[in-house]
Every structure is written in structure tokens, then in C-alpha cells.
């Protein structure tokens, strides 16, 4: 692949920054930082453009918070100005580099996503007898900065774009990953290597795809595994032979070590496809799929809380509809008609003298 070059002017053009601003503000117009930026939009964009072009741009401090979805996850939210920069650089480099990714990488890519990945796996499961489901231990916190920068340099030549990407990477909050050792390390090696990219960044989603792109190509072209797919760090391989899958698992462990990554010790199991596999929120069988039970319980609790919040005026009806439709969009890809009826019969939305009910 020819490295991308001469793209700096496209990244920092006023038109590109304006498009980036419009993307960054979607769904967040009421947020204080977004509203303040938009009040004096032309001035803010021109100042941002000048700082980029003069090389004085520095990412700001992240806001850290924890979300709880099955397990706690530390999210790092960048200032709005930085999110505009993330969109600006991704708008230029992502479409060109995305074309080099394997077709069976599904996370955060146009025309891909969770449902496409589950469809692909389920089609394979009707052909193959066994599945090897794997994920990487502490993937985002473990991504090695030096290796990530090297992977970017093998794909991008423009020095100013690389400098901007370096600044974004280096601004990442301190990693929470447990220090890991690999062949050739001495006692201090993990302390000398910075790791970790923030889960909340748009750039991090792309970096997570790119970091394992070489690995993906090795799976397809070196190990010659056709039924292989990846969604961020969730990986699935299928075969008729359990011994062959065990050999692939051993090869994966060795290959991931080159990227200073480990397979999760309890999440690299081989099982019959007929038993179902827990994949991206669904329990998937060759001929059917169910929504994972904790997903339904979690949304049922949220639905009841929304009814209370709507009744006392803390939540608008448009927000209720958006949340409900988003969950239905996920749930309808499984056999969930009875579950949806049960959940939506648990609460009625009333406020004042009027009444609204969620449409299923």
C-alpha cells in the first residue's frame, strides 16, 4: 500500500473543520461546551485552524467517569474542541485506510457493525461444527503507544498529520492496565513503555481497528482461516476440527505477543456451535438467536426509571422514544417478541393530565 501523503491541507481546511464540528455536535447540542463553541463558531474554528497550522495545538484535559454495563468501564471524554479535531483528521484518513482492512473486521465501520457480524457468524455456524471464541485481556488499556505510532507510520507519510496523531495518542490518560511482560522484556520494560488509549475517543475506535489489522491479515493469509471475524477485540474462528482450533489458538497467542497483547485467560474457549455462542450481546445458535438475559433485565430497569423521570418532568418524551427505539433496534435481531411485550407492559408514561405509552 502506498502511504498517505500531502493530506495536511485537507485535514486543516476550514470546510473540513466545519464538517467535523457538525459531526461532533450530533446529539450533544445542549451540552455546555458544545453550545459555547457554537455561539462563536467562525471565531472558534479559525482559532483552531490557526493553532493546527502553526503547530501550537495541544489536546486538553480529559474528563474521566465510569459507566457500569456488566462490568465497570473507565471512559475518558475529551474537550469538545479536541473532538472536532478527532473528526477532522478521521474524515481524511479513515476512508482511505479503511479500504485496506479485511472485510470481516466489523467494529465502527460503514456497512458493518454488530448485526452484520452476528449474521456472518450465524451463517458460518450452519457449516462448521466448532467455534473458538476469544477476546484480548484489557485491550484498550494495553495498546502500546510506540507500536501504534509505528503502524501509523507504515500507512501515513505526511509528517504533520503524524505529529497530530502522536499528540492525540500521547494525551491519553494514564493506563489502568496491569503491567504485562513479553519475551525479551527485562524487569523495567513495562514501566518504560506507555500504553493505553481512551475508550471514549473517536480516534481510539479507529486505532483499535488499525492496531490489529496486521494480525487480521495474518489470520486470513498466513494461517489461511476463512471463517474468522473480529469486532474490536472479540474474535471468532470456526472449523470442523477441535484440534485445528487448538492449534490456531496457540498461534494466536504467539502472534498477539508481537503486539504486546494477551488473550484473556478465561475467554478463549472451543465449543460446539450447536451449544450456542455468546457473541456481541446475543446468544447465537445455527438457526436462532436470543438476546443475552442481562441485556433484557438492564433495559427493563431503565424503562421503569424512565417512566418515573417522565412523570416528574425530568425527561422529555422525545428522549424516551429515542431510547426505546434504540433498544428495539438491537432486540429485534433476536427472538424477543415475548420479552418486548413483557417489558413494555411494566410501565405507563403519564405526566399531568396527558398520557403516553411506548410503541413496540
N, C-alpha and C positions, 0 to 999 in steps of 0.2 A: 504494500500500500504506500502511495506517495504521501508524505507528511504534509499536513495543512500549513500553508504559509500565506503571508500577505493578507491576513484576516483582521488585523488590529483595527483598521479604519471601520470595518463593518461592525465590529463589536462596540466601538465608542461613538458611532454616528448618532445624531440626535434622534433620527427616526427609530433606530433600534432601541435606544433607551426609552423612548416614549412607548413603544410596543411592550417593552419589558415592564414598565410601570403599570400598564393596563393589565398585564397578566398577574403581576404581583399583588394588585389590589383586589382581585376577584374574591368575593365572599368576605372581604375584610374592610369594606369602606367605612364602617362605623368605628373601627379601631382608631385610637387617638393618633398614633404615629402615622397611620395611613392618611387620615384626614388632614393632619398638619402639613404633610408633604404635598398633598393635592391642592391646598389653599394657595400655594405659591408655586405651582407646578413648573412653569417655564424656568423660573429662577433656580429651583432645586435641581432640575435636570441639567441646566447649563453649568451649575457649580459642580455637579457630579461628573459631567463630561470633562470639565477642565481638570479636575483632580485626577481622573484616569489618564488623560492625555499628557499631563505634566509628571505623572509618576508619583504623585503625592497621596493617592488614595490608600487608606488603611481601613480594614474592616473594624467595626465597632465591637462592643462587648455583647456577649450572648446573654439572653435571659433563660435561666435553667429552671425546669419544672419536671415533675414526674407524672406520668399517666399510668393507670392500672388497667391493663387488658390481659387477663390471665396471669401476667407477671408484671412487676414494675419496670417501666422503661424511662430512662432519663432523656428528655427532649431538650434540645438547645435551639432557641428561637433567635435568629439574627435580627438586628435592627432593620426597619423597612427599607432604608436606603441600600443596605447590603443585599437585601432580597431582590431589589431592582437590578443590581449588578449581576447577581447569580442568573437571573433570567436573561439578561443581555448577553452574557458570554455563552450560555447554553443554547440560545436561539441560533447562534452562528456555528458552534462546533458540534452540537449533538446530532443534528440531521445528517451531517457528513460522516461522523464516526459510527453512528448507529447502523449504517449500512454494512459495516464490517462485522457486526455481531452475528452470532449464529441465530437461525430462525427460532430455535427452541429456548431462547432466553426471553422471559415473559414479563419481567417487572418494569413498570414505568416506561413502557414503550408504546408508541402509536400502533393501534391494531392488535395489541397483545393483551396482557392483564390476567387477573386471577381466573376468570371464567374460560378464557382461551386455553390457559394452562391445564385446568381441570378437564376440559373437553379432550385435549390432546392425550393426557394420561389415560382417561377412561377408554378412548379408542384403542390405545396400546394394550390396556389390560384385558381386552377381549381377544387378544392374540397370544400374549405371553403368560406364563404360569406364575412367575415370581417377580417380586418388586424389592428393590433396595432403596429405601428412603433414608436420606442423610441430611443433616444440616451442620453448619460450622459454628464452633463454640465462640461466642462473643464476637460476631463478625464485624460489625461497625467499630466497636472499640479496638479491634485487633488490626485493622488495616494499617499497614506500615507506610509512613509518610515518604520515606526515601524510595521504596519500591513503587508507590503510586506515582511519584514525580517521574520516575524512570519510564513507567508505562506511558505517561502523557508525552514525554519527550520522544518516544518511539512513534508517536502518532501526530504530533504537532511540532512544527518548526519555528513558528512565529515567536520570537523571544519575548515580546511584550505581553502576548497572551499567556505564555508560560509563567512569566513573572506574576501576572494577576492570579493565575490558578495557584501558584505557590503561596501567595499571600492568603488566599482563601483557606488553603489546607493548613497553613501554619497558625491561623487564627483559631483553629479548633480548640475547644476546652480540653483540659487535661483528661486523658483517657481513664476510664474506670476499670479497664481490663486487668486481670491478674497477670503479672509478668510470666511470659512463656519462653521456654528455651528450645532451641533447634540445633541440629547437628552443626558443629563448628563454633558454637557460641562459647564465650567464656562467662565467668560469673557476672560480669558487669554489662554484657551485651544488651539485655533488655532495658537497662537503665539509660543506655546511650542512644537508643532508637525511639523516636517519638511515634506513637501510634494513635489511632482513633480519629474518626470523622463524625460530626454531629448528625444524628438521625433526622433532625428537622430541616436540614438544608436541601433545597432543590439540587444543588451540585452534588450532594452526598449520594442521592439516588443514582445519578449518572456515574459517579466514581465507583459505586458498588457494582454496577454492571461492568464497567471497564476493567476493574481490578481482577475479575475472574474471567475476562474474555479469552486470554491466552489458555487458561485452564479449559474453558469450554471447547475451544478448537482442538486441544489435545484429546479431550474425551471423544470427539467426533472423528478426528483424523488419525490420531496415533493409536488410541485404544479401539477405534472403529466401533463405537457404541452408537447405533442409530436411535434406539429408544431411550434417549437421555434428554431431560429438560431441567431448567433451573429457573427459580423465582427468587431473586435476591440470593439468600444463602440456603434456601430449600432446594435440594437436588434429588432427582428420581431417576433410577435406571431399572430397566426391565430385561428379563431373559427367561429362557426355558430351563436353565441350569443353575441351581443354587451354588454349585462350586465355582462356576464362572462369575457369578455375582460377588462371591467372597474374594476372588482374585481381583476383580475391579475395585472393590472396597480397599484392599491393601494398596493397589496402585494409586487410588485417590489420596489416601493418607500420605503417601510418599510425595506425590505431586503437589499437594497443598503445602507441605513443609517448605517447598521452594518459595512460596509466597508468604511464609511465616504465619500459617494458619493451621488450626487443628480441627478435625472432625469432632463434633460433640460426642463424648464417650457413650452416652446412653441413647443417642439418636442416629444410629447407623445400622438399622436392623433389616434383615431379609425375611420376607413373609410371603405366603401365597396371596395372589391378587384376589382370590375368592374371599379371603378374610376381611377385605376392605383396608384402605389405607387412609390415614388422617392427613389430608392434603389441603392447605390453604383455606381452612375453615369448614371443610366438608369431610365427611366420611364417605369415601368413594369406592363403590363396587363395580364390577364389569357392566352391570345392567341397570344400576340405580345409584343414587347418592342421597345422603342425609346431611342435614345441617348439624354441625357439632353441637352437642347439647348445651354446653356452656354459653354458646352464642345466643340461643333462644332465651335462656334464663336471664342473661345480661340485658337483652333488649326488653324483655318483659318488665324488669325492674325500672329501666329507663322510661318505658312507656307510661308506667304508673306515676313516676316522678314528673313527667311532662304534663300529665293531667292535672296534678296539684299546682304546678307552676303556672299553667294556663289559667286555672281557676282564680288564682290570686293576682293575676296580671303581670307576672314576671316573664311570661313567654308569649310571643305572638303566634297566631295561627299559621302564618306562612312558615315559621321555623318548625312547627310541629309537622306540617305536611312534608317539608324537605327531609326531615329526619326519618319519618315513616317511609317515604318513598325510597330513600337511600337503602334502608334495611330490606324492604321488599325486593329491591333490585338484586340484593345478594341472596336472599332467602328463596326466591322463586327458581333459582337454578338447582334446587334440590326438591325432594318430595316433602313439601312443607304445608300443604293446604290445611291440614288439621291443626298444625302448630299455629299458623297465622290466625285461623278462626279463634283458637283458644286465647291467644294474646290480645287480640283486638276486642274481645268480649269482656276484658278485665277492667276497662275504664271508659267513662264517658266524659267528653270535654265540654264543660259548661263555664260560662262567665256572665255575670249579670243576669239578664232575663233571656239571653240567647243561648243556643246550644250548638256545638259542632261535634261530629263524630268522624273518626278517621276512616277513610275509604280503603278497603282492601281490594 
